[in-house]
Amino acid sequence: MERGASYRAISRREILRIGGIVIPASVMLPAWMTARAQTATTFDFYISTTGSDSNAGTIAAPWAITSLQAKDPHGNNAKMAGKRVGLVAGTYTIDISKTQSLVAPSDNDHCIFSLPPGSASAPTYLGSSDTSGNYSARAAIFVLTPSGYQQANAFLGVDYMASGNPWVTIDGIVINGNDANTVGGGHGNEGCHLIAFRSGTTDSYNKPGTAQGFVVQNCEVYGINATDSGGNDAAVWFQGTNGAILQNCYIHDVNKSSQVDHAHGHEEYGCQNSQLLFNTFANCTGGAMESKTGCFNNVAAYNYVFNCAKGTGGSNTSCIQGWDGGETPDGASSQFQIHHNIFDSCGRVCYGEWFNALHENGFAWYNNTIYNSGSVVLQSTGPWIQHYNNLYVVTSGNASGVASFTNGDTSPLAFDCVYDVAGNYSGAFSGQTESGLMTGKDPLLSAGTTSITGGGGASQFQLASGSPCIGAGHVGGVASGAACNIGAWDGTVTQIGASWTTGAGSPPPTPNPAVLKVS
C-alpha cells in the first residue's frame, strides 16, 4: 500500500500483541519487534522503597533504588543485564540533588538511573510490580524533588553507547518530573529528558542510527518546565536507534516558555523505523512528537493528541514537527507514515522543518482526525506526498487553509472531508486540487449531541450515525481500494490513544511521601 516499505505486512486476521495491546493491520513491524517487545509478568530481581542494596534482590529481600545506578558499589546493576527487574509498587521520591551527584560525568549522555544492555534473546526489562511480585502497570511511581530542580543528566534509560544495541524495555513506570528543568550538557545540549537512550556520535543528527531494542511502553511520563535555550527538552528521547518503540503511554505537561518549539512529548534524532503507537499526548507546548534530522521510515499511528503546540511566541511549533528527512534525504526510497491519529484542540498540526518546512522524503498522511486545530503544512522538494481519508472539523473560525500543499507530487489527494459549522469551505486546501472533498453535515455529532469536549478523549470522535464520512474513504486513497470510513475511526480501528486513559486533562496530584534516602 505504501511505497518503500521494508517491513512485513500484518493481515487483519492476525492478532499481534505487544505489551498487552493489539497492533492493527496497517502497522508494519520488523520481525524482531513481534518477538521481543513483550510484557513480563514475573521478575528475576526486585527493587522496593524499603530495600537494601546488600539484599539478595528477591521479592522478600529486594534491592534499594540505588541499584539502578550504573556505578552502584554492590554490583547489582551489572546483574540486571538480560534480566527482568520488578520495581515494587510504591512512590519513590528521588532527591535529584543527591542522586545526580553520584553520576559521572554530569551530562545528558548518562542517566541518573541506568539499565545495562541486554541481548536480542534476553532483553533487560524494568517493569512495575505489585507487592506480590507480579507485573502491575503504573504501580511504581517516581517523583523528582525538589520541584524545578535543574538536572544535567537524563533521569531513566540507558547510558550513551557509541555502538551496539541496548535491548532494554521500560514498562509501566510513572515518572513525575515535578517541573524538572535542565542545565544541559552532553551531545548538543539536548535539554531535560525523563526517559532517554542515545547511540552513535553527533553524526546521528544527520543519519539514521542502528541501535536496536529500545522499548518504552505502558508508562506515564510528565512534568517538565524547562527554561534553557537551544536545547531540546522531551519526556521521552530516542537517538541513533533502529526500530525503537514508544507505545500505550500517556505523556503530558512538557513546557518551555523561553522557547516553546523546543519542548516535546517525544523527540528523536537520527532514528529509523521508529514506531510511535497508541499514545496519549497532552499539554506539550512544542508538540507531541518530533522526528528531526537524520530520521527515516518512522510511523506515528493511533495516537490521541490534545492541547499541544499551543505555546505563544513559537512560530515554528507544531504537534508533529519535522518528519521531513532533513539534512540527509534519500527521497522517495524512504517514507514517513502518520495515520489514524486524533488531534484535538491543538495548534498547527504538521509541518516539515528542513529548508523552510520542505519534506525531502516520501510522506503519507492519511485517516487522521483534526478537530479545532491548526493547519497541516505539506511541502515537498520532489518526493511524493500522500494525503487521503482525513477529517477536518472546525467549529470556530473557518476552514480556509486547513491544509496547504506546495512543490511536488501530492498523489493521491482524495476522499477527505472538511466540516465548518459556519460553512466557510473556500480555500480549505490551498495549493492543490482535491478530488472528492466532502463538506456539509457535521460528521461527529448525532441527534441530541450538541458538543464535543476538548480533551475528553478519543472515543468521542467516532463518527455519528448517518455521518457522510462512513464508508466514504478508500484504503490507499484510490477508488479501487476497499471502502473505509474517513478519519481516524476507520471502521476497523478499536483503540486510539493509551488504552488506560479516557481523557487528557490535568495531571494527577503529586504524592508527598517521605523522601527516599540515598546512601
C-alpha positions in Angstrom: 0.0 0.0 0.0 2.8 2.4 0.8 6.0 2.9 -1.2 9.4 1.9 0.1 8.2 -0.3 2.9 10.7 -2.8 4.1 8.6 -4.5 6.8 6.3 -7.4 6.6 2.6 -6.5 6.5 0.3 -8.0 9.1 -3.0 -9.1 7.9 -6.2 -8.1 9.7 -6.8 -11.7 10.7 -3.6 -11.9 12.6 -3.5 -10.9 16.3 -0.2 -9.4 17.3 0.1 -8.4 20.9 2.9 -6.1 22.1 2.8 -5.1 25.7 -0.8 -6.2 26.0 -2.2 -4.1 23.2 -3.4 -5.1 19.7 -1.5 -3.8 16.7 -3.9 -3.3 13.8 -3.1 -4.4 10.2 -1.8 -1.1 8.9 1.2 -1.1 11.2 4.1 -3.0 9.8 6.8 -4.2 12.2 10.3 -5.6 11.8 10.4 -9.3 12.8 12.3 -8.7 16.0 9.6 -6.4 17.3 7.0 -9.1 17.0 9.0 -11.4 19.3 10.8 -9.2 21.8 8.6 -6.3 23.0 6.7 -8.4 25.5 5.4 -7.5 28.9 6.9 -9.7 31.6 4.6 -11.0 34.4 7.3 -12.2 36.8 10.8 -11.0 37.6 14.3 -12.1 38.3 15.2 -9.3 40.7 13.2 -6.7 42.7 13.7 -3.2 43.9 11.5 -1.5 46.6 11.2 1.7 48.6 12.4 -0.2 51.7 15.0 -2.4 50.1 18.7 -2.6 50.7 21.5 -3.0 48.1 23.1 -5.6 50.3 20.0 -7.8 49.9 19.6 -10.7 47.5 17.2 -8.8 45.2 14.3 -11.2 45.8 10.7 -10.1 46.5 11.3 -10.9 50.2 14.7 -9.2 50.3 14.6 -6.5 47.5 17.3 -4.1 46.5 17.2 -0.3 47.0 16.6 2.1 44.2 20.3 2.9 44.1 20.9 -0.4 42.4 19.6 1.3 39.3 22.7 3.5 39.3 25.3 2.2 36.8 28.2 2.5 39.3 26.4 1.1 42.3 29.1 -0.2 44.7 27.4 -3.6 45.3 27.5 -4.6 41.6 23.7 -5.2 41.5 23.3 -3.0 38.3 25.5 -5.3 36.3 23.5 -8.3 37.4 20.4 -6.8 35.7 21.8 -7.3 32.2 19.4 -9.5 30.3 17.2 -10.0 33.4 13.6 -8.9 34.4 13.7 -6.4 37.2 10.5 -5.5 39.1 10.1 -2.1 40.6 7.7 -2.9 43.5 4.6 -0.7 44.0 5.2 2.5 45.9 6.2 6.1 45.4 10.0 6.6 45.0 10.6 10.2 45.8 14.0 10.9 44.3 16.1 13.8 45.6 17.8 14.8 42.4 20.4 17.0 44.2 21.7 13.8 45.9 21.3 11.2 43.2 22.7 13.3 40.3 25.9 14.0 42.2 26.6 10.3 42.1 26.5 10.1 38.3 29.7 11.0 36.3 30.1 12.7 34.0 27.3 15.1 34.7 25.7 15.3 31.2 22.7 14.1 29.3 24.6 11.1 27.9 24.4 9.4 31.3 21.2 8.6 33.1 20.7 9.0 36.9 19.1 5.6 36.8 20.6 3.4 34.1 19.9 -0.1 32.8 22.7 -2.3 31.4 22.2 -3.5 27.9 20.6 -6.9 27.3 20.6 -9.1 24.2 18.2 -9.9 21.4 17.3 -13.2 23.1 17.3 -11.7 26.6 16.5 -8.0 26.8 17.0 -6.2 30.0 13.5 -5.4 31.4 12.4 -2.9 34.1 8.7 -3.2 34.9 6.2 -2.1 37.5 5.4 -4.8 40.0 2.7 -5.3 42.7 3.8 -6.2 46.2 3.3 -9.9 45.4 6.0 -9.7 42.7 3.7 -9.7 39.6 3.6 -7.2 36.8 1.2 -4.3 37.6 1.3 -1.3 35.3 1.9 2.1 36.9 2.0 0.8 40.5 5.6 2.1 40.8 5.9 5.9 40.7 8.9 8.1 40.6 8.6 11.7 41.8 11.6 14.0 41.3 12.3 16.5 44.1 12.8 19.4 44.8 10.3 20.9 42.3 12.0 22.5 39.4 15.5 21.3 40.2 17.9 21.6 37.3 19.1 18.2 36.2 22.1 17.8 34.0 21.5 14.0 33.4 18.6 12.2 31.8 16.6 10.5 34.5 15.9 6.9 33.4 17.2 4.9 30.5 20.5 3.5 29.1 23.8 5.3 29.2 25.2 6.6 25.9 26.5 3.8 23.6 29.0 4.6 20.8 27.9 1.4 19.2 26.0 -1.8 19.9 22.4 -2.4 20.8 20.7 -1.6 24.2 17.9 -4.3 24.1 16.1 -2.6 27.0 12.4 -2.4 27.8 10.9 0.1 30.3 7.3 -1.0 31.1 4.5 0.6 33.2 6.6 3.1 35.2 5.2 6.5 36.2 7.7 9.4 36.2 6.5 12.8 37.6 9.3 15.2 36.7 7.7 17.8 39.1 8.6 20.7 36.8 12.0 19.3 36.0 14.4 21.7 34.4 17.9 21.4 32.9 21.4 22.8 32.8 22.1 20.9 29.5 25.2 19.0 28.6 26.2 16.0 26.5 25.8 15.9 22.8 24.3 19.1 21.5 23.0 20.4 24.9 19.8 18.4 24.3 17.9 19.6 27.4 15.8 17.8 30.0 14.8 14.2 29.4 12.9 11.9 31.7 13.4 8.7 29.7 16.3 8.6 27.2 18.5 6.5 25.1 21.2 7.7 22.6 23.6 5.9 20.5 26.3 6.7 17.9 28.1 10.0 17.7 26.9 13.6 16.9 26.7 12.3 13.3 23.4 10.7 14.3 21.9 14.1 14.0 22.5 13.7 10.3 22.0 10.0 9.5 19.9 7.1 10.9 21.3 5.0 13.7 21.3 1.3 14.0 20.9 0.6 17.8 18.1 -1.9 18.2 15.8 -3.0 21.1 14.8 0.2 23.0 11.1 0.0 24.0 9.1 2.3 26.3 5.5 1.1 26.9 2.5 1.5 29.2 4.2 4.4 31.1 3.0 7.8 32.3 5.7 10.4 31.9 5.2 14.1 32.7 6.3 17.3 34.4 9.0 19.3 32.5 9.1 23.1 32.9 12.3 24.0 31.2 14.0 27.4 30.9 17.1 26.6 28.9 17.7 28.0 25.4 18.9 25.9 22.4 18.4 22.5 23.9 15.5 20.2 23.1 13.5 19.1 26.1 11.4 15.9 25.9 9.7 13.5 28.2 11.0 10.6 26.1 14.1 10.9 23.9 15.4 8.5 21.2 18.7 9.0 19.3 20.6 6.7 16.9 18.0 3.9 17.1 16.6 1.4 14.6 13.1 0.2 15.4 12.6 1.8 18.8 9.1 1.6 20.1 7.0 4.1 22.2 3.6 2.6 22.8 0.5 2.9 25.0 2.0 5.7 27.1 0.5 8.9 28.5 2.9 11.8 28.1 1.9 15.2 29.2 2.8 18.7 30.6 6.1 19.4 28.9 6.6 23.2 28.8 9.3 25.7 27.9 8.1 29.3 27.9 11.5 30.6 26.9 11.5 28.5 23.6 8.2 26.7 23.2 9.1 25.0 19.9 11.9 23.1 21.7 9.7 21.2 24.3 8.1 17.9 23.1 6.4 14.9 24.5 8.7 12.7 22.4 11.7 13.6 20.3 14.1 11.7 18.2 17.3 12.4 16.2 18.9 10.0 13.7 16.3 7.3 14.1 14.9 4.9 11.6 11.9 2.6 11.7 10.5 4.0 14.9 7.0 3.0 15.9 5.0 5.6 18.0 1.7 3.8 18.6 -1.4 4.2 20.8 0.0 7.0 22.9 -1.9 9.9 24.5 -0.1 13.3 24.5 -1.4 16.4 26.2 -0.2 19.9 27.1 3.1 19.8 25.4 3.9 23.4 24.2 6.3 22.4 21.5 4.3 19.5 20.2 3.6 15.8 20.8 6.2 14.1 18.5 9.2 15.5 16.7 11.2 13.3 14.3 14.0 15.6 13.5 17.2 15.4 11.4 18.5 12.1 10.1 15.3 10.2 10.6 13.7 7.7 8.1 10.7 5.4 7.8 9.2 6.3 11.1 5.5 5.7 11.9 3.1 7.7 14.2 -0.2 5.9 14.4 -3.3 5.6 16.7 -2.2 8.5 18.9 -4.6 10.9 20.7 -3.1 14.4 20.9 -4.7 17.2 23.0 -3.7 20.9 23.5 -0.2 20.6 22.1 1.8 23.2 20.1 -0.3 25.9 21.8 2.5 28.0 23.3 2.9 31.6 22.4 5.9 33.0 20.6 6.8 29.8 18.7 6.1 30.4 15.1 7.7 27.0 14.2 5.7 25.0 16.7 3.7 22.0 15.6 2.1 18.8 17.0 4.0 16.7 14.5 7.3 18.6 13.9 10.0 17.6 11.5 9.2 14.2 9.8 11.0 15.5 6.7 14.2 13.5 6.3 16.1 16.8 6.5 19.8 17.1 6.1 20.5 13.7 4.6 17.4 12.9 2.5 17.2 9.9 0.2 13.9 10.9 -1.4 11.1 8.5 -2.3 13.0 5.4 -1.2 12.2 6.3 2.4 8.8 7.2 3.8 7.2 8.6 6.9 3.7 7.4 7.8 1.3 9.4 10.0 -2.1 7.9 10.2 -5.1 7.2 12.4 -4.3 9.9 14.9 -6.7 12.4 16.5 -5.5 16.0 17.0 -7.9 17.7 19.5 -7.7 21.5 20.1 -4.1 21.8 19.1 -2.0 24.4 17.3 -0.6 23.8 13.9 -0.7 20.0 13.4 2.1 19.0 10.9 4.9 20.6 9.0 8.5 19.7 8.0 11.5 21.7 9.1 14.4 21.4 6.7 14.6 24.2 4.0 11.6 26.0 5.3 9.3 23.2 6.0 10.0 21.0 3.0 9.6 17.3 3.1 12.6 15.6 1.4 11.4 12.0 1.8 8.1 10.3 0.9 5.3 11.2 3.3 2.0 9.6 3.9 -0.7 11.4 5.8 -4.0 9.5 6.0 -7.0 8.7 8.1 -6.3 11.4 10.7 -9.0 13.4 12.5 -8.2 17.1 13.1 -10.6 18.8 15.4 -10.4 22.6 16.1 -6.7 22.6 15.4 -4.3 24.5 13.3 -3.3 23.8 9.7 -1.4 20.9 8.1 1.5 22.1 6.0 2.8 19.5 3.5 5.5 20.9 1.3 7.9 18.8 -0.8 11.2 19.1 -2.7 10.0 16.5 -5.1 9.3 13.1 -3.3 5.7 12.0 -3.2 3.2 13.2 -0.5 0.0 11.3 0.1 -3.0 12.8 1.7 -6.3 11.0 1.9 -9.2 9.9 4.1 -8.6 12.7 6.6 -11.3 14.5 8.5 -11.1 18.2 9.4 -13.7 19.6 11.8 -13.8 23.4 12.6 -16.4 24.7 15.0 -15.0 28.2 15.3 -13.4 30.5 12.7 -13.4 29.0 9.3 -11.9 26.1 7.4 -9.9 28.1 5.0 -6.3 26.8 4.8 -6.8 23.7 7.0 -4.2 22.1 4.8 -1.7 23.6 2.4 0.5 22.0 -0.3 3.3 23.2 -2.4 6.2 22.0 -4.6 5.9 18.4 -5.5 3.8 15.4 -6.2 0.8 15.1 -4.0 -0.9 11.9 -5.0 -3.2 10.7 -4.0 -5.1 13.7 -2.6 -8.6 12.3 -2.2 -11.6 11.3 -0.1 -11.0 13.9 2.6 -13.8 15.6 4.5 -13.9 19.2 5.8 -16.7 20.4 8.1 -17.0 24.0 9.2 -20.0 24.9 11.4 -20.2 28.3 9.6 -20.0 26.7 6.1 -16.8 28.5 5.2 -15.1 26.0 3.0 -13.5 28.2 0.4 -9.8 27.6 0.2 -9.8 24.7 2.7 -7.0 23.0 0.8 -4.6 25.5 -0.7 -2.0 24.8 -3.4 -3.7 21.6 -4.7 -7.0 20.5 -6.2 -8.8 18.0 -4.0 -10.5 15.0 -5.6 -13.7 14.1 -3.7 -13.6 16.8 -1.0 -16.8 16.4 1.2 -18.5 19.2 3.1 -21.8 19.6 4.8 -23.3 17.7 7.7 -21.3 17.5 10.9 -19.7 14.1 10.8 -19.2 13.7 14.6 -22.4 14.9 16.2 -25.5 12.7 16.2 -29.0 13.8 17.0 -29.3 15.2 20.6 -25.5 15.7 20.9 -24.5 19.4 21.0 -20.8 19.5 21.5 -17.5 17.7 21.9 -15.4 18.4 24.9 -11.8 19.3 24.2 -9.5 16.8 26.0 -12.4 14.5 26.6 -10.7 11.5 25.0 -10.5 9.8 21.6 -13.8 7.9 21.7 -16.0 11.0 21.3 -14.5 11.4 17.8 -16.1 8.3 16.4 -18.4 9.1 13.5 -22.0 9.8 14.3 -24.8 7.6 12.9 -25.6 8.8 9.4 -22.3 10.6 9.0 -21.3 11.3 5.4 -17.8 10.0 6.2 -19.0 6.5 6.9 -17.7 4.2 4.1 -16.7 7.2 2.0 -13.0 6.7 2.2 -10.9 4.1 0.4 -7.8 2.2 1.6 -4.7 3.5 -0.1 -6.6 6.6 -1.2 -7.6 5.2 -4.5 -11.1 4.4 -5.7 -10.1 0.7 -6.3 -9.2 0.3 -2.7 -11.6 -1.2 -0.2 -14.1 1.2 1.3 -13.5 2.5 4.8 -14.5 5.5 7.0 -12.9 8.8 6.6 -11.0 9.9 9.8 -9.1 8.0 12.5 -12.0 5.7 13.4 -12.0 4.0 10.0 -14.4 1.2 10.9 -11.8 -1.4 12.0 -9.6 0.5 14.4 -10.5 -0.4 18.0 -8.0 1.8 20.0 -6.7 5.3 19.7 -4.6 6.7 22.5 -3.4 4.9 25.6 -5.8 2.1 26.5 -5.8 3.0 30.1 -6.7 6.8 29.8 -10.0 8.3 28.7 -9.3 12.0 28.7 -6.3 14.2 28.8 -6.9 16.8 31.5 -4.8 17.9 34.3 -2.1 15.6 35.7 -2.8 13.7 38.9 -1.8 15.3 42.2 1.9 14.9 43.3 2.3 12.3 46.1 4.0 13.6 49.1 5.6 10.7 51.0 8.9 10.7 52.9 11.9 11.4 50.8 13.9 8.3 49.9 17.3 8.3 51.5 20.2 7.7 49.2 23.4 6.2 50.8 
